[in-house]
């Protein structure tokens, strides 16, 4: 999250009210399934649970 701030990108993403309850989990599963080779070859080991935590930090509920 700090890196996003440093480069001037939003550090939080507002989620629509109709988004699935487990949005962070779905995003993590999609990332694992969609990029299996890059994730496996990444020197910093990451798993679905870690990705889910990262997505949970980045998403926030809709305020409207």
C-alpha positions as CSV (number, residue, x, y, z in Angstrom):
1,X,0.0,0.0,0.0
2,X,2.9,2.4,0.8
3,X,4.4,1.8,-2.6
4,X,1.1,2.8,-4.3
5,X,1.2,6.1,-2.3
6,X,4.8,6.7,-3.2
7,X,4.1,6.6,-6.9
8,X,0.9,8.6,-6.7
9,X,-1.6,5.9,-7.2
10,X,-4.7,5.4,-5.1
11,X,-4.0,3.1,-2.1
12,X,-7.7,2.1,-1.7
13,X,-10.3,1.0,-4.2
14,X,-14.0,1.6,-3.5
15,X,-16.1,-1.5,-4.1
16,X,-19.6,-1.3,-5.5
17,X,-22.4,-2.4,-3.1
18,X,-23.3,-5.3,-5.4
19,X,-19.9,-6.8,-5.2
20,X,-19.7,-10.4,-3.8
21,X,-19.1,-10.7,-0.1
22,X,-15.8,-12.5,-0.5
23,X,-14.4,-10.2,-3.2
24,X,-10.9,-10.3,-1.8
25,X,-10.9,-14.1,-1.8
26,X,-12.2,-14.2,-5.4
27,X,-9.6,-11.7,-6.5
28,X,-6.9,-13.8,-4.9
29,X,-8.1,-17.0,-6.5
30,X,-8.3,-15.3,-9.9
31,X,-4.7,-14.0,-9.5
32,X,-3.4,-17.4,-8.6
33,X,-5.3,-19.1,-11.5
34,X,-4.6,-16.4,-14.0
35,X,-0.8,-16.1,-13.4
36,X,0.4,-19.5,-12.1
37,X,3.8,-19.3,-13.7
38,X,4.8,-15.8,-12.7
39,X,3.5,-16.4,-9.1
40,X,5.5,-19.7,-8.9
41,X,8.7,-18.0,-10.3
42,X,8.4,-14.9,-8.1
43,X,11.4,-14.8,-5.7
44,X,9.1,-13.5,-3.0
45,X,6.9,-16.5,-2.3
46,X,3.2,-15.7,-2.2
47,X,0.1,-17.8,-1.7
48,X,-3.6,-17.3,-2.0
49,X,-4.0,-16.3,1.7
50,X,-1.3,-13.7,1.4
51,X,-2.9,-12.3,-1.7
52,X,-6.3,-12.2,0.0
53,X,-4.8,-10.1,2.8
54,X,-3.3,-7.7,0.3
55,X,-6.6,-7.3,-1.5
56,X,-8.4,-6.8,1.8
57,X,-6.0,-3.9,2.5
58,X,-6.7,-2.3,-0.9
59,X,-10.5,-2.6,-1.1
60,X,-13.0,-0.6,1.0
61,X,-16.8,-0.6,1.1
62,X,-18.8,1.8,-0.9
63,X,-19.7,5.0,1.0
64,X,-22.9,5.7,-0.9
